Amino acid sequence: MKRFKLIRSKPANASSNMSIDEGIFLRYLKERIPVFRIYSWEAPSFTYGFSQKPEEELDLPLCHKDGVGIAKRLTGGGVLFHDNEVTYSITCSKLDIEEEEGVFVSYRKTCAFLINFYKSLGLNPVFALESVGFRLKASPSKLCAASYEKFDITINGKKIGGNAQKRKRDVIFQHGSIPISIDFNLMQKYLRYFPESVSLGNTFLAKELKCNLDKDAIEEKLIESFIKTFNIEFIKEESLNEAALVK
């Protein structure tokens, strides 16, 4: 049985959240302590991929005026909106989750706990490549919500959340979002590009479950799915000084 450190962070701003993720990744390279982190956001925020230019995708002056957070991720991918959601990150080795040595990137393996999480809520999640009409919908985009790639997770034909990775030798870092609700009007207000497919092609937990959701209960379900999927246990460790990880 593999042993991980569990971190349940307090809500933080966008810059702090991304800095903590990066700090955990850099810490793993030195200490090799696998970490599963769950966190949330103090205010509506956007994160953007490491190769993107935020001024090309977002109305930065309006974001600053309204107190909307903006931060660069250490992963690639498109702009992602964060608001009422549960966000996670995994930092570990390929061995920790028993990923095959010859595999370069396997979202099927690293997202298996998310599939099991959604199933535990009574939903029917599938990877996008297994959904009807995938070939017609498949398309990359500078906006995460507008992209439709083969290992995105879909429910009832609509994408839910998003996930991104960074790899270094045998080390895997992955973070992603589980939206409880999405305010598409708020998202659109700050984006320079907002195709109609975003609101039509994305879904969230409150919509699929048709009920009010307790965020703590969702986190507990996510933790349970992570433990069962990867056959791990969480170790007790002195409290991680998250402030020391923020640049």
Solvent accessible surface area in square Angstrom, and as a share of the most:
residue,aa,sasa,rsa
1,M,147,0.65
2,K,58,0.25
3,R,140,0.51
4,F,0,0.00
5,K,21,0.09
6,L,44,0.22
7,I,12,0.06
8,R,100,0.36
9,S,17,0.11
10,K,170,0.72
11,P,79,0.50
12,A,17,0.13
13,N,75,0.38
14,A,1,0.01
15,S,66,0.43
16,S,22,0.14
17,N,0,0.00
18,M,11,0.05
19,S,13,0.08
20,I,6,0.03
21,D,0,0.00
22,E,47,0.21
23,G,9,0.09
24,I,2,0.01
25,F,5,0.02
26,L,81,0.41
27,R,41,0.15
28,Y,5,0.02
29,L,41,0.20
30,K,174,0.74
31,E,94,0.42
32,R,106,0.39
33,I,38,0.19
34,P,14,0.09
35,V,2,0.01
36,F,0,0.00
37,R,0,0.00
38,I,2,0.01
39,Y,2,0.01
40,S,12,0.08
41,W,21,0.07
42,E,114,0.51
43,A,39,0.30
44,P,37,0.23
45,S,2,0.01
46,F,0,0.00
47,T,0,0.00
48,Y,27,0.10
49,G,0,0.00
50,F,115,0.48
51,S,92,0.60
52,Q,30,0.13
53,K,117,0.50
54,P,24,0.15
55,E,88,0.39
56,E,94,0.42
57,E,15,0.07
58,L,0,0.00
59,D,43,0.22
60,L,39,0.19
61,P,96,0.60
62,L,43,0.21
63,C,0,0.00
64,H,128,0.57
65,K,162,0.69
66,D,57,0.29
67,G,51,0.49
68,V,10,0.06
69,G,20,0.19
70,I,38,0.19
71,A,9,0.07
72,K,107,0.45
73,R,14,0.05
74,L,25,0.12
75,T,0,0.00
76,G,18,0.17
77,G,57,0.55
78,G,7,0.07
79,V,1,0.00
80,L,24,0.12
81,F,18,0.08
82,H,6,0.03
83,D,45,0.23
84,N,57,0.29
85,E,6,0.03
86,V,0,0.00
87,T,3,0.02
88,Y,0,0.00
89,S,1,0.01
90,I,3,0.02
91,T,1,0.00
92,C,0,0.00
93,S,6,0.04
94,K,14,0.06
95,L,126,0.63
96,D,20,0.10
97,I,6,0.03
98,E,124,0.55
99,E,11,0.05
100,E,127,0.57
101,E,142,0.64
102,G,82,0.78
103,V,46,0.26
104,F,165,0.69
105,V,58,0.33
106,S,20,0.13
107,Y,53,0.20
108,R,110,0.40
109,K,69,0.29
110,T,2,0.01
111,C,0,0.00
112,A,28,0.22
113,F,0,0.00
114,L,4,0.02
115,I,20,0.10
116,N,60,0.31
117,F,0,0.00
118,Y,3,0.01
119,K,109,0.46
120,S,51,0.33
121,L,39,0.20
122,G,69,0.66
123,L,25,0.12
124,N,110,0.57
125,P,4,0.02
126,V,46,0.27
127,F,12,0.05
128,A,0,0.00
129,L,63,0.32
130,E,96,0.43
131,S,18,0.12
132,V,141,0.81
133,G,30,0.29
134,F,37,0.16
135,R,220,0.80
136,L,167,0.83
137,K,91,0.38
138,A,45,0.35
139,S,49,0.31
140,P,114,0.72
141,S,33,0.21
142,K,124,0.53
143,L,4,0.02
144,C,21,0.13
145,A,15,0.12
146,A,16,0.12
147,S,11,0.07
148,Y,18,0.07
149,E,91,0.41
150,K,108,0.46
151,F,44,0.18
152,D,20,0.11
153,I,4,0.02
154,T,0,0.00
155,I,1,0.01
156,N,119,0.61
157,G,33,0.32
158,K,60,0.25
159,K,4,0.02
160,I,4,0.02
161,G,12,0.12
162,G,2,0.02
163,N,34,0.17
164,A,15,0.12
165,Q,23,0.10
166,K,73,0.31
167,R,44,0.16
168,K,86,0.37
169,R,180,0.66
170,D,47,0.24
171,V,0,0.00
172,I,1,0.00
173,F,0,0.00
174,Q,0,0.00
175,H,8,0.03
176,G,4,0.04
177,S,7,0.05
178,I,1,0.01
179,P,8,0.05
180,I,12,0.06
181,S,40,0.26
182,I,34,0.17
183,D,67,0.35
184,F,38,0.16
185,N,123,0.63
186,L,46,0.23
187,M,8,0.03
188,Q,87,0.39
189,K,107,0.46
190,Y,5,0.02
191,L,19,0.09
192,R,143,0.52
193,Y,112,0.43
194,F,41,0.17
195,P,32,0.20
196,E,130,0.58
197,S,60,0.39
198,V,0,0.00
199,S,42,0.27
200,L,109,0.54
201,G,28,0.27
202,N,9,0.05
203,T,0,0.00
204,F,34,0.14
205,L,0,0.00
206,A,30,0.23
207,K,90,0.38
208,E,27,0.12
209,L,42,0.21
210,K,173,0.73
211,C,66,0.40
212,N,154,0.79
213,L,46,0.23
214,D,88,0.45
215,K,64,0.27
216,D,91,0.47
217,A,53,0.41
218,I,6,0.03
219,E,20,0.09
220,E,90,0.40
221,K,75,0.32
222,L,0,0.00
223,I,14,0.07
224,E,79,0.36
225,S,7,0.04
226,F,0,0.00
227,I,61,0.31
228,K,145,0.61
229,T,38,0.22
230,F,15,0.06
231,N,89,0.45
232,I,1,0.01
233,E,74,0.33
234,F,50,0.21
235,I,40,0.20
236,K,203,0.86
237,E,56,0.25
238,E,156,0.70
239,S,104,0.67
240,L,28,0.14
241,N,96,0.49
242,E,43,0.19
243,A,78,0.61
244,A,75,0.58
245,L,30,0.15
246,V,53,0.30
247,K,174,0.74
